């Protein structure tokens, strides 16, 4: 066995194609992750799933190419080895060579870790999945090669078979198939099976699938070999039949008896102790129904995680039943639409062209005649939070209401159009209210609802009596969130900053919270893209784009109350006067802070400007740098729930500013902070923790924007040049040793 293995490895290393395959594979891994994945753009992420997804793509050509380099099967038929040894040596030798680019690819997660946090458990689990995948892929290619005399002739067939095995689950995207056919293609897809490993989950179904399929392909290859030798011995036939039956049994049983291990540090795919406690409060039958379109299951592997998670969640209490329904049967789709559950439209390509299809992935929870709905779910990131909020409302018969009042002259419908839909999507019923002087026959004053948490957005038009009403609201037991600044910004025109009447800021001083009438700037800031289509003289057009780091839009680093960071807009910092707060019975603590390189800019200074091209890029000599508090909470003595949360930025929740900071997807981080704060005010901080437990920071926060380009060159160079240097060195060493041996 050892001699045969060495012979095959020597054959691979003697062929220049092996080194080319290793080098090209390393280049492709780096290109696909850094360049094609736009790693260094605003959408860049340290999530390694994209990296691991590139490996099966490269293997479609790499594995057949290496397998084709092996000596012809006919040359080995007369060798004095047992039935199992030659095939095993072939598989093992190809895996040995493939281990070179696989090991060298570790440079990519290492390079990514210099820009942000890389979850080690995800990386280790991903490499485990890739190893299992490679064993399966190599076994398939070796089996295919057993039918050919020439490796060159077998290469395209191997590549075609491996591509089909990789992406069988995508066929229903282009050809309409029965549900059983789609399910079968999904179950045999090598790449679809790998998806859970890339997330940090070890699923016994996928492990056993790879093991059983690899074993079957190995067995089939041995059978072909023995048939070429002139027939198998009776003992081998019995051995073959027994092994075949055992592997088929494993494939049949594994989908029904399985376990899943969540290896992530935060246990993001596991059920928390809070959820277990919450489920235990269900004392009557609770029905959980999951309406899932089979089309989604074919296209998105993560949908399986939803089904598995719901099944595991519901198994915690015998009074909870769980069923999965096909919305396309028995008029179910019409019933869902009548219940207010709208489907999502996806685009598919078929034999007759592009078409659009309505799909569903909705969860309903029915308990004692009441129903809660999760209208659409595609993953498990916030599923535990969504379930927890709905079950809490059902089991405790608690209606979650929040009132929202806008006091800066802007509109909730136009200027803050995201706030109400966002809060409703988080399970809150939203009540529109107003400051007393702004109330009408259609909109009540917030003082009419002292037991409902209050959200105030801006207070520049609030009168002194309005501010007194807010103060009394909080002092008398009400709970409030206030996103305010002591100035306003003309965000629709030239971004001119104007000091407001100061009533609200002065009122907050009673609680020991003093808003600074200066703009907090930071070297950790948002990079503006400024585009001009007009020449300086005003004649003709000339497209020109400039990128400006705008210090007055700080970007918060990852922290407890903003796990994914957050972009702020001309924020006002708070100075906490703990002695004054204690006199009123409140303890103060910061919730959000800027970096240690931030500073204050006096808006009354003659040199102050909001123009991004002329705004200061760094603190001046007379501007001390420090970390500033931009959100603070006040907790009443003897209480654990905040009475007041002050957020020094009324524009972070503005629809237009959210659009500024968004890339391909809407930047919801400020809205997440708002909903988390409302949950705190509603004594549901443990529920908010469920949502944030999956908020592993994957942004490129470690490198300042101005240093990103330079560092990016170094990262790409290290992830490309080091592997190439190692491969070239290995080739040179092998050539030198071979020449010495030949002499």
Secondary structure as the mmCIF struct_conf table of DSSP 4:
data_model
#
loop_
_struct_conf.conf_type_id
_struct_conf.id
_struct_conf.beg_label_comp_id
_struct_conf.beg_label_asym_id
_struct_conf.beg_label_seq_id
_struct_conf.end_label_comp_id
_struct_conf.end_label_asym_id
_struct_conf.end_label_seq_id
HELX_RH_AL_P HELX_RH_AL_P1 UNK A 2 UNK A 13
TURN_TY1_P TURN_TY1_P1 UNK A 14 UNK A 14
BEND BEND1 UNK A 15 UNK A 15
HELX_RH_AL_P HELX_RH_AL_P2 UNK A 16 UNK A 30
HELX_RH_PI_P HELX_RH_PI_P1 UNK A 31 UNK A 36
TURN_TY1_P TURN_TY1_P2 UNK A 37 UNK A 40
BEND BEND2 UNK A 41 UNK A 41
TURN_TY1_P TURN_TY1_P3 UNK A 42 UNK A 43
TURN_TY1_P TURN_TY1_P4 UNK A 48 UNK A 48
HELX_RH_AL_P HELX_RH_AL_P3 UNK A 49 UNK A 69
BEND BEND3 UNK A 70 UNK A 70
HELX_LH_PP_P HELX_LH_PP_P1 UNK A 71 UNK A 72
HELX_RH_3T_P HELX_RH_3T_P1 UNK A 73 UNK A 76
TURN_TY1_P TURN_TY1_P5 UNK A 77 UNK A 78
BEND BEND4 UNK A 79 UNK A 80
TURN_TY1_P TURN_TY1_P6 UNK A 83 UNK A 84
HELX_RH_AL_P HELX_RH_AL_P4 UNK A 85 UNK A 104
TURN_TY1_P TURN_TY1_P7 UNK A 105 UNK A 105
HELX_RH_AL_P HELX_RH_AL_P5 UNK A 106 UNK A 113
TURN_TY1_P TURN_TY1_P8 UNK A 114 UNK A 115
BEND BEND5 UNK A 116 UNK A 116
HELX_RH_AL_P HELX_RH_AL_P6 UNK A 120 UNK A 145
TURN_TY1_P TURN_TY1_P9 UNK A 146 UNK A 147
BEND BEND6 UNK A 149 UNK A 149
HELX_RH_AL_P HELX_RH_AL_P7 UNK A 151 UNK A 166
BEND BEND7 UNK A 167 UNK A 167
HELX_RH_3T_P HELX_RH_3T_P2 UNK A 168 UNK A 173
TURN_TY1_P TURN_TY1_P10 UNK A 174 UNK A 174
BEND BEND8 UNK A 175 UNK A 175
HELX_RH_AL_P HELX_RH_AL_P8 UNK A 179 UNK A 188
HELX_RH_AL_P HELX_RH_AL_P9 UNK A 190 UNK A 199
TURN_TY1_P TURN_TY1_P11 UNK A 200 UNK A 200
STRN STRN1 UNK A 201 UNK A 203
HELX_RH_AL_P HELX_RH_AL_P10 UNK A 204 UNK A 229
TURN_TY1_P TURN_TY1_P12 UNK A 230 UNK A 230
HELX_RH_AL_P HELX_RH_AL_P11 UNK A 234 UNK A 254
TURN_TY1_P TURN_TY1_P13 UNK A 255 UNK A 256
BEND BEND9 UNK A 257 UNK A 257
STRN STRN2 UNK A 260 UNK A 262
BEND BEND10 UNK A 264 UNK A 264
TURN_TY1_P TURN_TY1_P14 UNK A 265 UNK A 266
TURN_TY1_P TURN_TY1_P15 UNK A 268 UNK A 269
BEND BEND11 UNK A 270 UNK A 270
HELX_RH_AL_P HELX_RH_AL_P12 UNK A 273 UNK A 279
TURN_TY1_P TURN_TY1_P16 UNK A 280 UNK A 281
BEND BEND12 UNK A 284 UNK A 284
STRN STRN3 UNK A 286 UNK A 292
HELX_RH_AL_P HELX_RH_AL_P13 UNK A 294 UNK A 299
TURN_TY1_P TURN_TY1_P17 UNK A 301 UNK A 301
HELX_RH_AL_P HELX_RH_AL_P14 UNK A 302 UNK A 314
TURN_TY1_P TURN_TY1_P18 UNK A 315 UNK A 316
TURN_TY1_P TURN_TY1_P19 UNK A 318 UNK A 319
STRN STRN4 UNK A 320 UNK A 325
TURN_TY1_P TURN_TY1_P20 UNK A 327 UNK A 328
BEND BEND13 UNK A 329 UNK A 329
TURN_TY1_P TURN_TY1_P21 UNK A 330 UNK A 331
HELX_RH_AL_P HELX_RH_AL_P15 UNK A 332 UNK A 338
TURN_TY1_P TURN_TY1_P22 UNK A 339 UNK A 340
STRN STRN5 UNK A 344 UNK A 350
TURN_TY1_P TURN_TY1_P23 UNK A 351 UNK A 352
STRN STRN6 UNK A 353 UNK A 359
STRN STRN7 UNK A 361 UNK A 367
TURN_TY1_P TURN_TY1_P24 UNK A 368 UNK A 369
STRN STRN8 UNK A 370 UNK A 374
BEND BEND14 UNK A 379 UNK A 380
TURN_TY1_P TURN_TY1_P25 UNK A 381 UNK A 382
HELX_RH_AL_P HELX_RH_AL_P16 UNK A 383 UNK A 395
TURN_TY1_P TURN_TY1_P26 UNK A 396 UNK A 397
STRN STRN9 UNK A 401 UNK A 406
BEND BEND15 UNK A 408 UNK A 409
TURN_TY1_P TURN_TY1_P27 UNK A 412 UNK A 416
HELX_RH_AL_P HELX_RH_AL_P17 UNK A 417 UNK A 425
TURN_TY1_P TURN_TY1_P28 UNK A 426 UNK A 427
HELX_LH_PP_P HELX_LH_PP_P2 UNK A 428 UNK A 428
STRN STRN10 UNK A 429 UNK A 434
HELX_RH_3T_P HELX_RH_3T_P3 UNK A 436 UNK A 438
BEND BEND16 UNK A 441 UNK A 443
STRN STRN11 UNK A 444 UNK A 445
HELX_RH_3T_P HELX_RH_3T_P4 UNK A 446 UNK A 448
TURN_TY1_P TURN_TY1_P29 UNK A 450 UNK A 451
BEND BEND17 UNK A 452 UNK A 452
STRN STRN12 UNK A 453 UNK A 457
TURN_TY1_P TURN_TY1_P30 UNK A 460 UNK A 461
HELX_RH_AL_P HELX_RH_AL_P18 UNK A 464 UNK A 475
TURN_TY1_P TURN_TY1_P31 UNK A 476 UNK A 477
STRN STRN13 UNK A 480 UNK A 483
BEND BEND18 UNK A 486 UNK A 486
STRN STRN14 UNK A 487 UNK A 489
TURN_TY1_P TURN_TY1_P32 UNK A 491 UNK A 494
STRN STRN15 UNK A 497 UNK A 499
HELX_RH_AL_P HELX_RH_AL_P19 UNK A 503 UNK A 508
HELX_RH_3T_P HELX_RH_3T_P5 UNK A 509 UNK A 511
TURN_TY1_P TURN_TY1_P33 UNK A 512 UNK A 512
STRN STRN16 UNK A 513 UNK A 515
BEND BEND19 UNK A 517 UNK A 517
STRN STRN17 UNK A 518 UNK A 522
BEND BEND20 UNK A 523 UNK A 524
STRN STRN18 UNK A 525 UNK A 532
BEND BEND21 UNK A 534 UNK A 534
TURN_TY1_P TURN_TY1_P34 UNK A 536 UNK A 537
BEND BEND22 UNK A 538 UNK A 540
STRN STRN19 UNK A 544 UNK A 556
HELX_LH_PP_P HELX_LH_PP_P3 UNK A 557 UNK A 558
STRN STRN20 UNK A 559 UNK A 559
TURN_TY1_P TURN_TY1_P35 UNK A 560 UNK A 561
STRN STRN21 UNK A 562 UNK A 562
TURN_TY1_P TURN_TY1_P36 UNK A 563 UNK A 564
STRN STRN22 UNK A 566 UNK A 567
BEND BEND23 UNK A 569 UNK A 570
STRN STRN23 UNK A 574 UNK A 576
HELX_RH_AL_P HELX_RH_AL_P20 UNK A 578 UNK A 583
TURN_TY1_P TURN_TY1_P37 UNK A 584 UNK A 585
STRN STRN24 UNK A 586 UNK A 593
TURN_TY1_P TURN_TY1_P38 UNK A 596 UNK A 597
STRN STRN25 UNK A 598 UNK A 602
TURN_TY1_P TURN_TY1_P39 UNK A 603 UNK A 604
BEND BEND24 UNK A 605 UNK A 605
TURN_TY1_P TURN_TY1_P40 UNK A 606 UNK A 607
TURN_TY1_P TURN_TY1_P41 UNK A 612 UNK A 614
BEND BEND25 UNK A 615 UNK A 615
BEND BEND26 UNK A 617 UNK A 618
TURN_TY1_P TURN_TY1_P42 UNK A 621 UNK A 622
BEND BEND27 UNK A 623 UNK A 623
STRN STRN26 UNK A 626 UNK A 626
STRN STRN27 UNK A 629 UNK A 636
TURN_TY1_P TURN_TY1_P43 UNK A 637 UNK A 638
BEND BEND28 UNK A 640 UNK A 641
STRN STRN28 UNK A 642 UNK A 647
BEND BEND29 UNK A 648 UNK A 648
BEND BEND30 UNK A 650 UNK A 651
TURN_TY1_P TURN_TY1_P44 UNK A 652 UNK A 653
HELX_RH_AL_P HELX_RH_AL_P21 UNK A 655 UNK A 661
BEND BEND31 UNK A 663 UNK A 665
HELX_RH_AL_P HELX_RH_AL_P22 UNK A 669 UNK A 681
TURN_TY1_P TURN_TY1_P45 UNK A 682 UNK A 683
HELX_RH_AL_P HELX_RH_AL_P23 UNK A 685 UNK A 692
TURN_TY1_P TURN_TY1_P46 UNK A 693 UNK A 694
BEND BEND32 UNK A 699 UNK A 699
BEND BEND33 UNK A 702 UNK A 703
HELX_RH_3T_P HELX_RH_3T_P6 UNK A 705 UNK A 707
HELX_RH_AL_P HELX_RH_AL_P24 UNK A 708 UNK A 742
#
